[in-house]
Amino acid sequence: MEIRFKRFLLLFTGMIMMLSLSTQVEAQTTVPGSEIIGKWDITVTIEDEAMENLGLFRHGLYADDEGFPAWLEVKLSGFSTLVGRFVGYEGSARPISEVRYDTENETYSFSIPPQWMNIEEDLYFEMSIENDVLTGYFILDGNQLNFTGVRAPSLSREEPPVWGSPKNLLDDNLSSWIIPNNNQFRMVDGILVNQGVGGNMVTKEEFDDFKLSVEFKLPEGSNSGIYLRGRYELQIEDIESITSEISMGGIYGFIAPAVDVPRSADEWQTYEVTLVGRHVTVVHNGIEVISNRPIPGITGGSLNSNEDEPGPIMIQGDHGPIEFRKFTVTPALN
């Protein structure tokens, strides 16, 4: 009798879960404007006049005709409210309290605080969807910036990676790197040293899936980061006892490290990173702080939003001093 009851309970629970899932899917497809639900890789056009007005700059790696990357996620909250988050030119993912949909004009709009920019007015966004392409604009400190967006790829993998041979990216001539404008990086006795605030270092080679092994040291209070595929920043910062989405060992703005790893400024530390599709694992000083977590989208300061393409590895040089005595990448062969 007890076994039958347990079987009935399991069957009943499963039916309830399936009914709940069906209700959620039906709700998403019946909410006006539900076409926008999902993740979008965005390219923003910023004209020279707006660049000057906003005090923005191209750090030497963007071509003059390239746009700037951004990212948008929209999802259903409750029965009828669209909410989301947005990543722009800089900063972390910003929450969107409501994405409004105008049924008459078939347009979407929302506002978010300026966050990292020293301006008074909120940013206002307006957009529409046609042929599954997002087109719109936003107002930033009185400047209209146009953008287009495509749906972000899943980056799912059918097979596990087959790893190739490790590649050392440090040599005296920095032959593996694109030397940026205002370069402050130098090789000193076999160590890559960022001596001040300058340009970002980017590898000449682009990578799909890879493992990365680095040893680094930074002075007290300094800040840097490593961009995986040039799009996902692994945070490096001398702040202790913090485990948030913007702290040491996290994917900036998206994934917090599981634990705060004991460390001290001016001491050598290690990162062992594995990136397969969207899934990242980070081992900091021998402790796994991120375990095979999916990265939702690009982080602020990315090179581009082309998530379906391979990308380089970028070291942030425009924040603070840092040193690397090991920088080895092992690419996947498949």
C-alpha positions as CSV (number, residue, x, y, z in Angstrom):
1,M,0.0,0.0,0.0
2,E,2.8,2.4,0.9
3,I,4.7,1.7,-2.3
4,R,1.5,2.4,-4.4
5,F,1.0,5.6,-2.5
6,K,4.5,6.8,-3.2
7,R,4.1,5.9,-6.9
8,F,0.9,7.9,-7.0
9,L,2.5,10.8,-5.3
10,L,5.4,10.9,-7.8
11,L,3.0,10.7,-10.7
12,F,0.8,13.4,-9.3
13,T,3.8,15.7,-8.6
14,G,5.0,15.2,-12.1
15,M,1.6,16.0,-13.6
16,I,1.5,19.3,-11.5
17,M,5.0,20.2,-12.7
18,M,4.1,19.6,-16.3
19,L,0.9,21.6,-16.0
20,S,2.8,24.5,-14.4
21,L,5.4,24.4,-17.2
22,S,2.7,24.3,-19.8
23,T,0.9,27.3,-18.1
24,Q,4.2,29.3,-18.1
25,V,4.9,28.6,-21.8
26,E,1.3,29.5,-22.7
27,A,1.5,32.7,-20.7
28,Q,4.7,33.7,-22.5
29,T,3.2,33.2,-26.0
30,T,0.0,35.0,-25.2
31,V,1.4,38.2,-23.5
32,P,1.4,41.1,-26.0
33,G,4.9,41.8,-27.2
34,S,6.2,38.4,-26.1
35,E,8.3,38.2,-29.4
36,I,11.0,40.2,-27.6
37,I,11.5,37.6,-24.9
38,G,15.1,36.2,-25.0
39,K,18.7,37.5,-25.2
40,W,19.9,39.9,-27.9
41,D,23.4,40.8,-29.1
42,I,23.3,44.5,-30.0
43,T,25.5,46.8,-32.0
44,V,25.2,50.6,-31.3
45,T,26.1,53.3,-33.8
46,I,27.8,56.3,-32.1
47,E,28.5,59.2,-34.5
48,D,31.6,61.3,-34.0
49,E,29.6,64.3,-32.7
50,A,27.9,62.1,-30.1
51,M,31.3,60.5,-29.2
52,E,32.7,64.0,-28.5
53,N,29.6,65.1,-26.6
54,L,29.7,62.0,-24.3
55,G,33.4,62.0,-23.9
56,L,33.6,58.4,-25.2
57,F,36.6,57.1,-27.1
58,R,37.8,54.2,-29.3
59,H,40.6,52.5,-27.5
60,G,42.5,51.7,-30.8
61,L,40.9,48.3,-31.4
62,Y,37.6,49.5,-32.9
63,A,37.6,50.4,-36.6
64,D,36.0,53.8,-37.4
65,D,33.0,52.1,-39.1
66,E,32.4,49.6,-36.3
67,G,29.7,50.0,-33.8
68,F,29.9,49.5,-30.1
69,P,28.6,46.3,-28.4
70,A,25.6,46.0,-26.1
71,W,23.4,43.3,-24.8
72,L,19.7,43.0,-23.8
73,E,17.7,40.3,-22.0
74,V,13.9,40.3,-21.7
75,K,11.9,37.8,-19.8
76,L,8.4,37.4,-18.4
77,S,7.8,38.2,-14.7
78,G,4.5,36.9,-13.4
79,F,1.6,36.7,-15.8
80,S,2.0,39.9,-17.9
81,T,5.0,42.0,-17.0
82,L,8.2,42.1,-19.2
83,V,11.4,42.8,-17.3
84,G,15.0,42.5,-18.2
85,R,18.6,43.7,-18.0
86,F,20.9,45.7,-20.2
87,V,24.7,45.8,-20.7
88,G,26.1,48.9,-22.5
89,Y,29.4,50.4,-23.5
90,E,30.7,50.1,-19.9
91,G,29.7,49.0,-16.5
92,S,27.8,45.9,-15.4
93,A,24.4,44.5,-16.2
94,R,21.6,46.9,-15.3
95,P,18.2,45.7,-14.2
96,I,15.1,46.8,-16.2
97,S,12.1,47.1,-14.0
98,E,9.6,47.0,-16.9
99,V,9.7,46.7,-20.7
100,R,6.6,48.4,-21.9
101,Y,4.9,47.4,-25.2
102,D,2.7,49.7,-27.3
103,T,0.2,47.4,-29.1
104,E,-0.9,50.1,-31.5
105,N,2.6,51.0,-32.8
106,E,4.2,47.6,-32.0
107,T,7.1,49.3,-30.2
108,Y,8.9,48.5,-26.9
109,S,10.3,51.0,-24.5
110,F,12.1,51.2,-21.1
111,S,14.2,53.5,-19.0
112,I,17.2,52.7,-16.8
113,P,19.4,54.8,-14.5
114,P,22.8,56.1,-15.9
115,Q,24.7,53.9,-13.4
116,W,28.4,54.4,-14.3
117,M,28.0,57.7,-16.2
118,N,27.9,61.1,-14.4
119,I,24.7,62.4,-15.9
120,E,21.4,63.3,-14.4
121,E,18.7,61.9,-16.7
122,D,17.8,58.2,-17.1
123,L,18.5,56.5,-20.4
124,Y,15.4,56.0,-22.5
125,F,15.1,53.1,-25.0
126,E,12.6,52.6,-27.8
127,M,12.7,49.7,-30.4
128,S,10.7,47.3,-32.6
129,I,11.1,43.9,-34.1
130,E,10.9,43.0,-37.8
131,N,12.0,39.7,-39.3
132,D,13.4,38.8,-35.9
133,V,15.8,41.8,-36.0
134,L,15.7,44.4,-33.2
135,T,15.9,48.0,-34.4
136,G,15.8,51.1,-32.2
137,Y,17.5,53.9,-30.4
138,F,18.2,55.2,-27.0
139,I,18.7,58.7,-25.6
140,L,21.9,59.2,-23.6
141,D,22.5,62.7,-22.1
142,G,20.5,64.2,-25.0
143,N,22.2,62.2,-27.7
144,Q,20.3,59.7,-29.9
145,L,22.2,56.5,-30.4
146,N,20.8,54.0,-32.9
147,F,21.2,50.2,-32.6
148,T,20.3,46.9,-34.1
149,G,20.2,43.5,-32.4
150,V,20.1,39.8,-33.3
151,R,19.2,36.9,-31.1
152,A,22.1,35.6,-29.1
153,P,23.3,32.1,-30.0
154,S,23.0,29.2,-27.6
155,L,26.6,28.2,-28.0
156,S,25.7,24.7,-27.1
157,R,28.2,21.9,-27.8
158,E,27.4,18.5,-29.1
159,E,30.7,16.9,-28.1
160,P,33.2,17.5,-25.3
161,P,36.3,19.4,-26.3
162,V,39.5,17.8,-27.6
163,W,42.3,19.8,-26.2
164,G,45.4,20.8,-28.3
165,S,48.8,21.8,-27.2
166,P,49.4,24.7,-24.7
167,K,50.6,28.0,-26.2
168,N,52.8,30.4,-24.2
169,L,51.6,33.9,-25.0
170,L,54.5,35.7,-23.2
171,D,57.8,36.4,-25.0
172,D,60.2,39.4,-25.0
173,N,58.8,40.8,-28.2
174,L,55.1,40.4,-27.3
175,S,54.8,38.7,-30.6
176,S,51.4,37.1,-29.7
177,W,49.7,40.5,-29.0
178,I,48.3,43.5,-30.8
179,I,50.1,46.5,-29.3
180,P,47.5,49.2,-28.4
181,N,47.6,52.9,-28.6
182,N,49.0,54.4,-25.3
183,N,50.6,51.1,-24.5
184,Q,51.8,50.8,-20.9
185,F,52.6,47.0,-21.1
186,R,56.3,46.0,-21.1
187,M,58.2,42.8,-20.7
188,V,60.6,43.1,-17.8
189,D,62.8,40.1,-17.0
190,G,60.2,37.7,-18.5
191,I,57.2,39.3,-16.7
192,L,54.5,41.2,-18.5
193,V,54.1,44.5,-16.6
194,N,51.4,47.1,-17.0
195,Q,53.2,50.2,-15.7
196,G,50.3,52.6,-15.7
197,V,46.9,53.4,-17.2
198,G,46.9,52.7,-20.9
199,G,45.5,50.6,-23.7
200,N,44.2,47.0,-23.6
201,M,46.3,44.1,-24.8
202,V,44.6,41.8,-27.3
203,T,45.9,38.5,-28.7
204,K,46.5,38.3,-32.4
205,E,44.9,34.8,-32.4
206,E,41.2,34.3,-31.8
207,F,39.9,31.3,-29.9
208,D,36.6,29.4,-29.7
209,D,36.8,27.0,-26.7
210,F,39.9,27.0,-24.6
211,K,41.7,26.6,-21.3
212,L,43.7,29.5,-19.8
213,S,46.3,29.3,-17.1
214,V,47.7,32.5,-15.7
215,E,49.8,33.7,-12.8
216,F,49.4,37.4,-11.9
217,K,50.2,39.9,-9.2
218,L,48.7,43.3,-8.6
219,P,49.4,46.1,-6.1
220,E,47.1,47.2,-3.3
221,G,43.9,48.7,-4.6
222,S,44.5,48.0,-8.3
223,N,42.0,46.7,-10.8
224,S,42.2,44.8,-14.0
225,G,40.5,42.0,-15.9
226,I,40.8,39.3,-18.5
227,Y,38.3,39.2,-21.3
228,L,37.5,35.7,-22.6
229,R,36.9,35.8,-26.3
230,G,37.2,39.6,-25.9
231,R,33.6,39.6,-24.5
232,Y,33.4,38.1,-21.0
233,E,35.4,39.8,-18.3
234,L,37.0,37.7,-15.5
235,Q,37.4,40.3,-12.8
236,I,40.8,41.0,-11.1
237,E,40.6,43.4,-8.3
238,D,42.3,43.9,-4.9
239,I,39.3,43.9,-2.7
240,E,38.9,41.2,-0.1
241,S,35.9,39.6,1.6
242,I,33.4,40.3,-1.1
243,T,31.5,37.7,-3.2
244,S,29.4,39.6,-5.7
245,E,28.9,39.7,-9.5
246,I,31.6,42.4,-9.7
247,S,34.2,40.9,-7.3
248,M,37.5,39.1,-7.8
249,G,37.1,35.7,-9.5
250,G,33.6,36.5,-10.9
251,I,32.4,37.1,-14.5
252,Y,31.7,40.8,-14.2
253,G,28.1,41.7,-13.6
254,F,26.8,38.2,-14.1
255,I,28.4,35.4,-12.0
256,A,29.7,35.8,-8.5
257,P,32.5,33.5,-7.2
258,A,31.1,30.9,-4.8
259,V,33.7,31.8,-2.1
260,D,36.1,34.7,-1.4
261,V,39.6,33.2,-1.8
262,P,42.2,34.3,0.8
263,R,44.9,36.5,-0.9
264,S,47.1,39.5,-0.4
265,A,48.2,42.3,-2.6
266,D,51.7,42.1,-4.2
267,E,51.6,38.2,-4.0
268,W,51.4,35.9,-7.0
269,Q,48.0,34.4,-7.6
270,T,46.7,31.9,-10.2
271,Y,43.6,31.5,-12.4
272,E,42.8,28.3,-14.2
273,V,39.9,28.9,-16.6
274,T,38.0,26.6,-18.9
275,L,35.5,28.1,-21.4
276,V,33.4,25.7,-23.5
277,G,30.5,27.4,-25.3
278,R,28.9,29.6,-22.7
279,H,30.0,27.5,-19.8
280,V,32.9,28.7,-17.7
281,T,34.8,27.1,-14.8
282,V,37.2,29.3,-12.8
283,V,39.8,28.0,-10.3
284,H,41.3,30.8,-8.2
285,N,44.5,29.9,-6.2
286,G,43.5,26.3,-6.4
287,I,39.9,26.8,-5.2
288,E,37.1,26.3,-7.7
289,V,35.0,29.5,-7.4
290,I,32.8,29.1,-10.6
291,S,31.8,25.6,-11.6
292,N,30.6,25.1,-15.2
293,R,28.2,28.1,-15.1
294,P,26.7,29.6,-18.3
295,I,27.6,33.2,-19.0
296,P,24.4,35.0,-20.0
297,G,26.0,37.5,-22.4
298,I,28.8,40.0,-23.0
299,T,30.1,42.2,-20.2
300,G,30.8,46.0,-20.3
301,G,34.0,46.9,-22.2
302,S,33.7,44.0,-24.7
303,L,35.3,44.2,-28.1
304,N,32.1,43.3,-29.9
305,S,28.8,41.5,-29.4
306,N,29.4,38.8,-32.1
307,E,29.0,35.9,-29.7
308,D,28.7,33.3,-32.5
309,E,32.3,34.0,-33.5
310,P,35.7,33.1,-32.0
311,G,37.4,35.9,-30.2
312,P,40.8,37.0,-28.8
313,I,41.9,37.2,-25.2
314,M,42.1,40.8,-23.9
315,I,43.9,42.1,-20.8
316,Q,42.5,45.3,-19.3
317,G,45.1,47.9,-19.3
318,D,43.0,51.1,-18.7
319,H,42.3,50.6,-15.0
320,G,45.5,49.9,-13.0
321,P,48.9,48.2,-12.8
322,I,49.2,44.4,-13.0
323,E,51.9,41.8,-13.7
324,F,51.8,38.4,-15.4
325,R,54.5,35.8,-15.2
326,K,52.5,33.1,-16.9
327,F,49.9,33.3,-19.6
328,T,49.2,30.0,-21.4
329,V,46.2,29.1,-23.5
330,T,45.2,25.6,-24.6
331,P,42.7,25.8,-27.5
332,A,40.2,23.1,-28.3
333,L,40.8,21.3,-31.6
334,N,37.1,20.6,-32.3
